Amino acid sequence: MQVIVSVRHGRLNHIIQEQIQTKLQRLPRLSDRITEIDVIVDLKQPEAPSVEVQVSLERSGDLLAVVEANSVISAVDKV
């Protein structure tokens, strides 16, 4: 399973990107059909960044969640 992190309107430091990947790599415990996780972090509003996560499943449709929070990591936790 692959976790791909992309950023719009800014940059994330390496530590935050690793935290996002570590948190989302735990999702296969919920389903063994996950093939890929795409994460888009939008930093257009730095005080309220949004995180969009698309989970691709084999033999099924994709799952999509979009959350806005006070920080990137708290948005990932809510996803």
C-alpha positions, -999 to +999 in steps of 0.1 A: +000+000+000+012+034-009+006+068+008+012+098-014+013+133+002+008+164-020+007+201-009-011+230-024-003+267-017+028+261+004+052+235+017+053+210+046+084+202+064+097+166+063+087+158+099+050+166+093+050+146+061+064+116+079+038+120+107+010+120+080+023+089+064+028+071+097-008+078+108-024+068+075-003+036+071-023+022+100-055+023+079-050-012+064-058-026+099-094-016+091-095-031+056-071-053+037-085-040+004-068-006+006-044-002-024-034+035-022-040+066-001-037+100-017-034+130+007-037+166-004-029+193+021-042+228+012-024+256+030-042+285+013-056+295+047-027+288+071-049+294+102-073+267+090-055+242+067-076+215+050-067+179+044-083+158+017-077+120+018-088+096-010-085+059-002-085+036-031-100+001-025-097-029-048-130-042-062-148-011-048-152+026-051-129+051-036-135+068-002-130+105+002-128+127+033-121+164+035-115+181+069-105+216+079-088+222+113-064+244+133-034+224+122-025+198+096-020+170+121-053+176+138-070+176+104-054+142+096-065+129+130-101+139+122-100+122+088 
